[in-house]
């Protein structure tokens, strides 16, 4: 067994290329990966590479032949599935609300409550197995908690990665690694992807894997800044001074400069046509810092919204030595954007103070979140602060952890930089630059903000949010909501004691925190290597999901939902260098009719795809509004040219650039101790209806927060001493050290 695992992991680094669901290549990468001076250059601005889908090569459909004799099982084998995503709507079977009185889809079939969704019906047909629905409609964590005392009643079960690893170590779940030699697709995938393998390793002595990983896209940017770009153009572009018949006065200055107030900062940008890299200087000697300029003017008297816009216009002209010409909005919204936090605050001041010009009302909200009353979305406000102010750990793949350049783990919850960023958000809120509905926890969502022309900007997923260009904005009037460039900030990556001014995003897709596991008691596995029919069936599903055909099925659904040629082959388009299927016209029609253009909801609610395993972005890309494609294209180009850096799904020489594994292999005893640190987990929870002190601080400040902790120092002391962060970090560091040593031994 040990030899098999060593063979499995002869990999030292990886940069995943499976976002496009190409063929899995069983080719080890060189080891170890160097810290990049540039990001990978294989991501074109336009994933289609300009290809016409109708002219792309037409490969035949991926083969669904399952040729793994060791996994053959009795036809009709029943698997009891406690699996889904996070609600009754997102299970393998239709629920009453989604199916209604019956719903007819692109395959021409009518589905009713209790019917298998098309993706899983197709799995039944491929393998000759049967599925029994045991899913309770919970989040992964709560679903597993429901079954944890009665795992003999289910065969496959959803759960959080940490819970599944813990219960696997306690002997309740099947160690999938024992059977990798019988799972050629899954094995090849892990052989090619180091951090994925390390993220799901539950025991560094045995190399155990207790769950199949889930990827909602992989090795790509996740959340992006999104703006009403038409408003930026209206305020900043053109010759001469900005004029308006009505504007409000700026609020009293609270926010203070983050960027320098003198000297020069040289920044790399993508040139306007997206072909090469330019260098521009932020010349503070010539222009001053725009926040300080505005603050000094406010200290001397009132500043109108019109005056603020002209201050910002003058600053852009001088600071960038005319680089942006009369198209000053490109500082924020162009392919060649170079904006930073201070420039954004200045822009937000201008937007809020000029609502009459921009939307004809007395109110525009600056920063908002997708759902201002839902903690699961409210936390995006401090995630964005991490990107604005160069703070690691606020958008980590595991809790709030990150590596420094030497590979030592840090917990952002107990670090001063976190609270300095929160302080800056508080200052922005005091100036009215953060939505009042967010501050008050009112039930206001993106669609409300855009439909009523009330919201300027938030930080979220591109596809699901830019679809509102089609449903909530008046495109005829030039209204436009799209992704803009990641900001410039000072990041401390260990290469310079004073930090490095660059664009970096911690929002990078890797193994998600949920997965599906196999219950030992359910499939009657004794741990002796002898596979029952149920175990073979469960292993077959996991392996198939990582084949090319399986990846397409788990992303697109069955062939009836894909556009085909007369000979039955797929119509394809070029996505990141790989030919991927085009969705059927009826699928696209249903996407809008049933899910208002939201690809993820449509796939989960109606197709049964995107519930687990590996989701291709190719389907989602086709469902992205043209405006969404434009902004994402700018970011993709910048990533490809190395202008935006990000965590690597590899073990880098400079460990600051290594993505934290989604789960670390703590022992059962360590997990028991970690579970006792309830203050730490409860006070920094990101789940709906829970509590997060960082959100509370933005909304209520040090004086009014729920825990009555009156300063950043008091919170840091509570985190590290009273809430056991120091002990938590020690146990996580120990687990990482064991995992790193395991990795080194395998790559010798």
C-alpha positions in Angstrom: 0.0 0.0 0.0 2.8 2.4 0.9 4.5 1.9 -2.5 1.2 2.6 -4.2 0.9 5.9 -2.3 4.4 6.9 -3.1 3.8 6.2 -6.8 0.6 8.2 -6.5 2.3 11.3 -5.1 5.5 11.6 -7.2 4.5 15.2 -7.8 6.2 18.4 -6.6 4.1 21.2 -7.9 1.2 22.0 -10.0 -0.8 24.7 -11.7 -4.2 23.3 -12.4 -5.5 23.5 -15.9 -8.8 21.7 -15.3 -11.0 24.7 -15.1 -11.7 23.9 -18.7 -12.3 20.2 -18.1 -9.7 19.0 -20.4 -8.3 15.5 -20.4 -6.5 14.6 -17.2 -2.8 14.4 -18.0 -0.8 11.9 -15.9 2.4 14.0 -16.1 4.3 15.1 -13.0 5.3 18.8 -12.7 8.8 19.9 -11.8 9.5 20.3 -8.1 9.3 22.6 -6.2 7.6 25.5 -7.8 9.4 28.8 -7.7 7.6 31.9 -6.4 6.5 33.5 -9.6 7.6 36.9 -10.8 4.6 36.5 -13.1 1.5 34.4 -12.9 0.9 31.7 -15.4 0.5 33.0 -18.9 -2.0 30.4 -20.2 -5.2 32.3 -19.5 -6.3 34.5 -22.5 -8.5 37.5 -22.0 -11.2 35.8 -24.1 -11.6 32.1 -23.2 -12.9 31.5 -26.7 -9.6 32.8 -28.2 -11.9 34.5 -30.7 -13.1 31.2 -32.0 -16.5 30.9 -33.6 -18.3 28.0 -31.9 -19.8 26.9 -35.2 -16.3 26.5 -36.7 -14.6 24.7 -33.8 -13.4 21.1 -34.3 -16.2 18.6 -33.6 -14.9 15.8 -31.5 -17.2 12.9 -30.8 -18.8 12.6 -27.5 -16.5 11.5 -24.6 -16.7 7.8 -24.1 -18.7 6.6 -21.2 -17.2 3.1 -21.2 -16.3 2.0 -17.7 -13.5 -0.5 -18.0 -12.5 -1.1 -14.4 -13.2 -4.9 -13.9 -12.4 -4.8 -10.2 -15.3 -2.3 -9.6 -18.0 -4.4 -11.4 -21.0 -4.8 -9.1 -24.4 -6.5 -9.3 -26.9 -4.6 -11.5 -29.6 -2.9 -9.4 -27.3 -2.2 -6.4 -29.0 0.5 -4.3 -27.0 3.4 -2.8 -28.7 5.3 -0.1 -27.6 8.9 -0.7 -27.5 11.6 2.0 -26.0 14.0 -0.6 -26.7 17.4 -1.9 -25.4 20.9 -1.7 -27.1 23.0 0.9 -30.9 22.9 0.7 -33.9 20.7 -0.4 -33.7 22.4 -3.8 -30.1 21.4 -4.4 -30.3 17.7 -3.9 -30.1 14.8 -6.3 -33.9 14.5 -6.4 -36.5 17.1 -7.2 -38.2 18.7 -4.3 -41.9 19.8 -4.3 -41.1 23.5 -4.6 -38.7 23.1 -7.6 -40.8 20.5 -9.5 -44.2 22.1 -8.8 -46.9 20.2 -10.6 -44.3 18.9 -13.0 -41.5 20.5 -15.0 -40.5 19.7 -18.6 -36.8 20.3 -19.4 -34.6 20.3 -22.5 -34.6 16.5 -22.7 -38.4 16.6 -23.3 -39.1 14.8 -20.1 -41.4 16.0 -17.3 -40.1 15.7 -13.8 -42.1 15.6 -10.6 -41.3 15.9 -6.9 -39.2 12.9 -5.8 -37.8 12.1 -9.3 -34.1 11.9 -9.8 -32.7 15.0 -11.5 -31.3 14.3 -15.1 -27.6 14.1 -14.2 -28.2 11.4 -11.6 -30.7 9.5 -13.7 -27.9 9.3 -16.3 -25.5 8.0 -13.7 -28.1 5.3 -12.9 -28.3 4.4 -16.6 -24.5 4.3 -17.1 -23.8 2.0 -14.1 -27.0 0.1 -13.6 -27.2 1.2 -10.0 -30.2 2.7 -8.2 -30.3 5.7 -5.9 -32.4 6.1 -2.8 -32.9 9.6 -1.4 -31.9 10.1 2.2 -30.9 13.7 1.9 -32.4 16.0 4.6 -31.8 19.2 2.7 -29.1 20.6 5.0 -25.8 22.3 4.5 -23.0 19.8 4.3 -22.0 20.3 7.9 -25.5 19.9 9.2 -26.3 17.0 6.9 -23.4 15.0 8.3 -24.3 16.0 11.9 -27.8 14.6 11.2 -26.4 11.2 10.2 -23.2 11.0 12.4 -24.9 8.7 15.0 -26.6 6.5 12.4 -24.1 6.1 9.5 -25.3 2.5 9.1 -28.5 4.0 7.5 -26.7 5.7 4.6 -24.1 4.7 2.0 -22.8 8.1 0.8 -23.1 11.3 2.9 -22.2 14.9 2.4 -20.2 16.8 5.0 -17.7 19.5 5.7 -14.1 18.4 4.8 -13.0 18.9 8.4 -15.8 16.7 9.8 -15.3 14.0 7.2 -11.6 13.9 7.9 -12.3 13.7 11.7 -14.8 10.9 11.4 -12.6 9.1 8.9 -9.8 9.1 11.4 -12.2 7.8 14.0 -13.0 4.8 11.7 -16.4 5.6 10.5 -15.7 6.4 6.8 -14.0 4.5 4.0 -10.4 5.4 3.3 -10.7 6.0 -0.5 -6.9 5.9 -0.9 -6.9 2.2 -0.3 -8.7 1.8 -3.7 -6.9 4.3 -5.9 -5.4 1.6 -8.1 -9.0 0.7 -9.0 -9.9 4.4 -9.7 -7.7 5.4 -12.7 -9.4 8.8 -13.4 -9.3 10.0 -9.8 -5.8 8.7 -9.3 -4.5 10.4 -12.4 -6.1 13.7 -11.2 -4.4 13.5 -7.8 -1.1 12.6 -9.3 -1.2 15.8 -11.4 -2.3 18.1 -8.5 -0.2 18.4 -5.4 -2.2 20.8 -3.2 -5.4 19.0 -4.0 -3.9 15.7 -2.8 -2.4 17.4 0.3 -5.7 19.2 1.0 -7.6 15.9 1.3 -5.0 13.9 3.1 -6.5 12.9 6.4 -3.5 11.1 7.9 0.2 11.6 7.0 1.2 8.2 8.2 -1.2 6.3 5.9 -2.0 8.8 3.2 -5.7 8.3 4.0 -8.4 10.1 2.0 -11.9 10.2 3.5 -13.9 12.2 1.0 -14.0 13.1 -2.6 -13.1 16.8 -3.1 -15.4 19.4 -4.6 -14.3 22.2 -6.9 -16.6 25.0 -7.9 -14.1 25.8 -10.7 -10.4 25.5 -9.9 -7.2 27.5 -10.3 -9.0 30.7 -11.2 -10.0 33.9 -9.6 -13.2 33.7 -7.5 -14.6 37.0 -6.3 -14.0 40.3 -8.1 -14.7 44.0 -7.5 -17.8 45.1 -9.4 -18.8 48.7 -10.3 -21.3 50.8 -12.1 -18.8 51.8 -14.7 -21.1 54.1 -16.5 -21.2 56.3 -13.4 -17.4 56.4 -13.3 -17.3 57.5 -16.9 -19.9 60.2 -16.3 -17.9 61.7 -13.4 -14.4 61.5 -14.7 -14.2 61.5 -18.5 -14.1 64.4 -20.9 -12.4 67.7 -21.4 -12.6 70.7 -19.0 -14.1 70.7 -15.6 -17.0 68.6 -14.3 -20.2 70.5 -13.8 -23.6 69.7 -12.3 -26.7 71.6 -11.3 -26.9 69.9 -7.9 -24.6 68.0 -5.6 -24.2 67.3 -1.9 -21.3 68.4 0.3 -18.8 65.7 1.3 -19.2 64.3 4.8 -16.6 65.2 7.4 -13.3 63.4 6.7 -12.7 60.3 8.8 -10.7 58.0 6.4 -7.0 58.8 6.4 -4.5 58.0 3.6 -3.4 54.4 3.2 -1.0 55.0 0.3 2.0 57.4 0.4 1.6 61.1 0.6 4.9 61.9 -1.2 7.4 60.2 -3.5 6.6 57.9 -6.3 5.2 54.4 -6.6 5.8 52.6 -9.9 3.0 50.2 -11.0 2.8 47.7 -13.8 -0.4 47.8 -15.8 -1.8 46.0 -18.9 -1.8 48.4 -21.8 -5.1 49.6 -23.1 -5.3 47.0 -25.9 -4.4 44.1 -23.5 -1.3 43.1 -25.5 1.6 44.0 -23.2 2.7 45.4 -19.9 3.2 49.2 -19.3 4.7 50.9 -16.3 3.1 54.0 -14.8 4.0 56.0 -11.8 1.8 57.3 -9.0 3.6 60.6 -8.6 2.6 61.9 -5.2 5.2 64.7 -5.3 3.4 66.1 -8.4 -0.2 65.4 -7.3 -0.3 64.8 -3.6 -2.4 62.0 -2.1 -6.0 62.5 -3.2 -7.4 61.6 0.2 -5.1 64.0 2.0 -6.0 66.7 -0.6 -9.7 66.2 0.0 -9.2 66.0 3.8 -7.2 69.2 3.9 -9.9 71.0 1.9 -12.6 69.6 4.3 -10.6 70.9 7.3 -10.7 74.3 5.7 -14.4 74.3 5.0 -17.1 72.5 3.0 -16.4 70.6 -0.2 -19.2 70.1 -2.7 -19.6 66.9 -4.8 -18.7 68.9 -7.9 -15.5 70.2 -6.3 -14.6 66.7 -5.2 -14.9 65.4 -8.8 -12.7 68.1 -10.1 -10.1 67.4 -7.4 -10.1 63.8 -8.4 -9.8 64.7 -12.1 -6.9 67.0 -11.5 -5.2 64.4 -9.3 -5.5 61.7 -12.0 -4.0 64.0 -14.6 -1.0 65.0 -12.4 -0.3 61.7 -10.6 -0.3 59.7 -13.8 1.3 62.5 -16.0 -1.6 62.5 -18.4 -1.4 58.7 -19.0 -5.2 58.4 -19.0 -5.9 61.5 -21.0 -9.6 62.5 -21.0 -10.6 58.8 -20.4 -9.7 59.2 -16.7 -12.3 56.5 -15.7 -9.9 53.9 -17.1 -7.9 54.4 -13.8 -10.7 52.3 -12.3 -12.5 50.5 -15.1 -10.0 50.1 -18.0 -7.9 47.2 -19.0 -5.0 49.5 -17.9 -6.5 50.3 -14.5 -4.1 51.1 -11.6 -6.5 52.2 -8.8 -5.8 51.7 -5.1 -7.8 52.0 -1.9 -7.3 55.8 -1.5 -8.3 56.5 -5.0 -11.4 54.3 -4.5 -12.4 56.2 -1.3 -12.0 59.5 -3.3 -14.2 58.0 -6.0 -16.8 56.8 -3.5 -17.0 60.3 -2.0 -17.6 61.7 -5.5 -20.3 59.0 -6.3 -22.2 59.5 -3.1 -22.1 63.3 -3.3 -23.3 63.4 -6.9 -26.4 61.2 -6.7 -28.6 63.8 -8.5 -26.3 63.6 -11.5 -26.0 59.8 -11.5 -29.5 58.6 -10.6 -31.6 61.6 -10.1 -32.3 61.0 -6.4 -30.8 62.1 -3.1 -29.2 58.8 -2.4 -26.6 56.5 -3.8 -25.1 53.7 -1.7 -21.3 53.2 -2.1 -20.2 49.7 -1.0 -22.8 47.0 -0.5 -23.0 43.2 -0.3 -25.1 40.8 -2.2 -27.5 40.3 0.7 -27.0 43.0 3.3 -28.9 41.1 6.0 -27.2 37.7 5.4 -23.9 37.1 7.3 -22.8 34.6 4.7 -22.7 37.6 2.3 -21.9 40.3 4.8 -18.5 38.8 5.3 -17.5 39.8 1.8 -17.1 43.4 3.1 -14.0 42.4 5.1 -12.8 40.0 2.5 -12.7 43.0 0.2 -10.9 45.0 2.8 -8.1 42.4 2.7 -7.7 43.0 -1.0 -7.8 46.8 -0.6 -5.4 47.0 2.3 -3.0 44.1 1.7 -4.1 41.8 4.5 -3.7 38.0 4.2 -6.0 35.5 5.8 -9.3 37.3 5.3 -10.2 35.1 2.3 -8.3 32.0 3.2 -9.3 28.5 2.0 -9.2 27.4 5.7 -10.4 29.5 8.5 -8.2 32.7 8.6 -4.9 30.9 8.0 -2.0 31.8 5.7 1.7 31.0 5.3 4.5 33.6 5.7 7.4 33.3 3.3 9.1 30.8 5.5 6.1 28.5 5.7 5.0 29.4 9.3 1.2 29.5 9.7 -0.5 32.7 10.8 -4.1 33.3 12.0 -5.4 36.7 10.7 -7.9 36.8 13.6 -5.1 37.6 16.1 -3.1 40.0 14.0 -3.0 43.8 14.1 -3.2 44.3 10.3 -6.7 42.7 10.3 -8.0 45.3 12.7 -6.3 48.2 10.9 -8.2 47.2 7.8 -11.4 47.0 9.8 -10.7 50.4 11.3 -10.5 51.8 7.7 -13.8 50.2 6.9 -15.3 51.9 10.0 -13.9 55.2 8.8 -15.5 54.7 5.4 -18.8 53.8 7.0 -18.6 56.9 9.1 -18.4 59.0 5.9 -21.5 57.2 4.5 -19.5 55.3 1.9 -20.9 51.9 2.9 -24.5 51.1 2.3 -26.9 52.1 5.2 -28.8 48.9 4.6 -25.6 46.9 5.3 -24.9 49.0 8.4 -28.4 48.3 9.7 -28.6 44.7 8.5 -31.7 45.4 6.3 -32.9 42.8 3.8 -31.6 44.6 0.6 -30.0 42.6 -2.2 -28.0 43.3 -5.3 -31.0 43.2 -7.5 -32.6 46.0 -5.4 -29.5 48.1 -5.5 -29.2 47.8 -9.3 -32.9 47.9 -10.3 -33.4 51.2 -8.4 -30.0 52.6 -9.4 -29.0 52.8 -5.7 -25.8 50.8 -5.5 -22.4 51.6 -6.9 -20.1 48.7 -6.0 -19.6 45.3 -4.3 -17.3 42.3 -4.2 -18.7 39.1 -5.5 -18.9 36.4 -8.2 -18.9 37.7 -11.7 -21.5 35.5 -13.5 -24.3 35.6 -10.9 -24.0 39.3 -10.3 -23.4 40.7 -13.9 -26.6 38.9 -15.1 -28.4 41.9 -13.6 -27.2 43.8 -16.7 -29.9 41.9 -18.5 -32.6 41.9 -15.9 -32.2 45.1 -13.8 -30.3 47.7 -15.7 -31.3 49.8 -18.7 -28.7 49.0 -21.3 -30.3 51.3 -23.7 -29.3 54.2 -21.4 -25.8 52.9 -21.1 -26.1 51.4 -17.7 -23.3 48.9 -17.0 -22.3 46.9 -14.0 -19.1 44.9 -14.4 -15.9 43.5 -12.9 -13.0 45.9 -12.6 -9.3 45.3 -12.0 -8.0 44.1 -8.6 -6.6 47.1 -6.7 -3.0 47.9 -6.0 -2.0 47.5 -2.4 1.1 47.1 -0.3 1.6 43.3 0.4 4.2 41.9 2.7 5.3 38.8 0.8 8.7 38.6 2.6 10.7 39.9 -0.3 11.0 43.4 1.0 10.8 44.7 4.6 8.7 47.7 3.4 6.3 45.5 1.4 5.6 45.4 -2.3 3.1 47.5 -4.2 1.3 45.0 -6.4 -2.1 43.5 -7.2 -2.7 40.3 -5.3 -5.9 38.4 -4.7 -6.4 35.7 -2.1 -9.7 34.8 -3.7 -8.5 31.8 -5.7 -10.4 28.7 -6.4 -9.2 25.4 -4.9 -10.7 22.5 -3.0 -13.9 23.6 -1.4 -14.7 22.9 2.2 -17.4 20.3 1.4 -17.3 16.8 0.0 -19.0 13.4 -0.2 -17.8 10.4 1.8 -18.6 6.7 1.9 -20.0 5.3 5.2 -18.2 2.1 6.3 -21.2 0.8 8.1 -23.5 1.7 5.2 -21.6 -0.2 2.5 -20.6 -2.9 5.0 -16.9 -2.4 4.6 -14.8 -4.2 7.3 -11.5 -2.5 6.5 -10.0 -5.7 5.1 -9.7 -4.6 1.5 -12.7 -6.7 0.4 -15.2 -4.6 -1.6 -18.9 -5.1 -1.4 -21.3 -4.2 -4.2 -22.2 -1.0 -2.5 -18.6 0.0 -2.0 -17.8 -0.7 -5.6 -20.8 1.3 -6.8 -19.8 4.3 -4.6 -16.1 4.2 -5.8 -17.3 4.0 -9.4 -19.2 7.3 -9.0 -16.2 9.1 -7.6 -13.9 7.7 -10.3 -16.3 8.5 -13.1 -16.7 12.1 -12.0 -13.0 12.7 -12.8 -13.1 11.2 -16.3 -13.6 13.6 -19.1 -17.2 12.4 -19.7 -17.9 12.5 -16.0 -16.6 16.1 -15.7 -18.9 17.1 -18.5 -21.9 15.3 -17.0 -21.3 16.8 -13.6 -21.1 20.3 -15.1 -23.5 20.2 -18.1 -25.9 17.4 -17.3 -26.8 14.7 -19.9 -26.3 15.1 -23.7 -29.8 16.3 -24.2 -28.8 19.6 -22.6 -25.8 20.0 -24.9 -25.9 21.2 -28.6 -25.0 18.4 -31.0 -24.3 18.0 -34.7 -26.3 15.8 -37.0 -23.9 12.9 -36.4 -24.4 13.2 -32.6 -21.1 14.8 -31.8 -20.9 17.9 -29.6 -20.8 21.4 -31.0 -17.9 22.9 -29.2 -16.1 26.2 -28.5 -12.5 26.9 -27.5 -12.4 27.6 -23.8 -8.9 28.3 -22.4 -7.3 26.2 -25.1 -9.7 23.2 -24.8 -12.7 22.3 -27.0 -15.7 22.3 -24.7 -19.4 21.6 -25.4 -21.9 24.4 -26.2 -25.1 24.2 -24.3 -28.4 23.5 -26.2 -30.6 26.4 -27.1 -33.4 25.0 -24.9 -31.0 24.8 -22.0 -30.1 28.4 -22.4 -33.8 29.3 -22.7 -34.6 27.4 -19.5 -31.7 29.0 -17.7 -33.4 32.3 -18.0 -36.9 31.2 -17.6 -36.3 29.1 -14.5 -33.3 30.7 -12.8 -33.1 34.3 -14.2 -29.8 33.5 -15.8 -28.1 32.2 -12.7 -26.1 29.2 -14.0 -25.2 27.7 -10.6 -28.8 27.8 -9.3 -30.1 26.3 -12.6 -27.6 23.5 -12.6 -28.2 22.6 -9.0 -32.0 23.0 -8.9 -32.9 21.5 -12.3 -30.0 19.4 -13.7 -28.5 18.0 -10.5 -25.1 19.0 -11.7 -22.6 21.1 -9.8 -23.5 19.4 -6.5 -20.0 18.0 -5.9 -16.8 16.8 -7.7 -15.4 19.0 -10.4 -17.3 21.8 -12.1 -16.1 23.2 -15.4 -16.3 27.0 -15.8 -17.1 26.4 -19.5 -20.8 26.1 -19.0 -20.9 29.1 -16.7 -18.9 31.2 -19.2 -21.5 30.6 -21.8 -24.2 31.9 -19.4 -22.2 35.1 -18.5 -23.7 38.4 -19.8 -21.5 40.1 -22.4 -20.8 42.9 -19.9 -19.6 40.2 -17.4 -17.3 38.7 -20.0 -15.8 42.1 -20.7 -14.8 42.8 -17.1 -13.7 39.2 -16.5 -11.6 39.4 -19.7 -9.7 42.3 -18.4 -8.9 40.5 -15.2 -8.0 37.3 -17.0 -5.5 39.1 -19.2 -3.9 40.8 -16.2 -3.5 37.4 -14.5 -2.0 35.9 -17.7 0.5 38.7 -17.9 1.4 38.4 -14.3 -0.1 41.8 -13.3 -2.4 40.1 -10.8 -0.7 37.6 -8.5 -2.5 34.9 -6.4 -1.9 31.9 -4.2 -0.5 28.9 -6.0 -2.0 25.4 -5.8 1.6 24.2 -5.4 4.4 24.2 -2.8 6.3 27.3 -3.7 9.8 28.3 -2.6 8.3 31.5 -1.1 5.5 29.8 0.9 3.6 33.1 1.2 2.4 32.3 -2.3 1.3 28.7 -1.4 -2.5 28.2 -1.0 -3.4 26.9 2.4 -4.8 23.4 2.1 -8.5 23.3 2.7 -8.1 20.8 5.5 -5.0 19.9 7.5 -4.5 16.3 8.8 -5.0 16.8 12.6 -5.2 13.6 14.6 -8.4 12.6 16.4 -7.0 13.8 19.7 -6.1 17.1 18.2 -9.5 17.5 16.6 -11.1 16.9 19.9 -9.0 19.7 21.4 -9.8 22.0 18.4 -13.5 21.4 18.9 -13.2 22.9 22.3 -12.1 26.2 21.1 -15.7 27.3 20.6 -15.2 31.0 21.3 -12.7 31.3 18.5 -15.0 29.5 16.0 -18.3 31.1 17.2 -17.0 34.7 17.1 -15.6 34.4 13.6 -18.3 32.4 11.9 -19.1 33.1 8.3 -22.4 31.1 8.1 -25.9 32.5 7.8 -27.6 33.5 11.1 -24.3 33.1 13.0 -22.0 35.8 14.4 -18.8 37.4 13.1 -17.1 40.1 15.2 -15.4 41.6 12.1 -18.8 42.4 10.6 -20.1 43.5 13.9 -17.1 45.9 14.2 -17.8 47.5 10.8 -21.5 48.0 11.7 -21.2 48.9 15.4 -17.6 49.8 16.1 -15.6 49.1 19.2 -18.1 50.9 21.4 -21.2 49.0 20.3 -20.0 45.5 19.3 -21.9 42.6 20.8 -18.9 41.4 22.8 -18.2 44.8 24.4 -14.6 44.7 23.4 -13.6 48.3 23.2 -10.4 48.3 21.2 -8.4 46.3 18.7 -5.8 45.5 21.3 -8.6 44.1 23.6 -9.9 41.9 20.8 -6.4 40.6 19.8 -5.7 39.8 23.5 -9.1 37.9 23.7 -8.3 36.0 20.4 -4.9 34.9 21.4 -5.3 34.4 25.1 -9.0 33.9 26.0 -10.2 32.3 22.8 -7.2 30.0 22.3 -5.9 31.1 19.0 -2.4 30.5 20.0 -3.2 26.9 20.9 -5.3 26.5 17.8 -2.4 27.8 15.6 0.1 25.4 17.3 -2.1 22.4 16.5 -2.6 23.5 12.9 1.2 24.2 12.6 1.9 20.7 13.9 -0.4 19.2 11.3 1.1 21.2 8.5 4.6 20.2 9.6 3.7 16.6 9.4 2.1 17.1 6.0 5.1 19.0 4.7 7.4 16.3 5.8 5.2 13.7 4.2 5.3 15.7 1.0 9.1 16.0 1.1 9.5 12.3 1.5 7.3 11.6 -1.4 9.2 14.0 -3.7 12.7 12.8 -2.9 
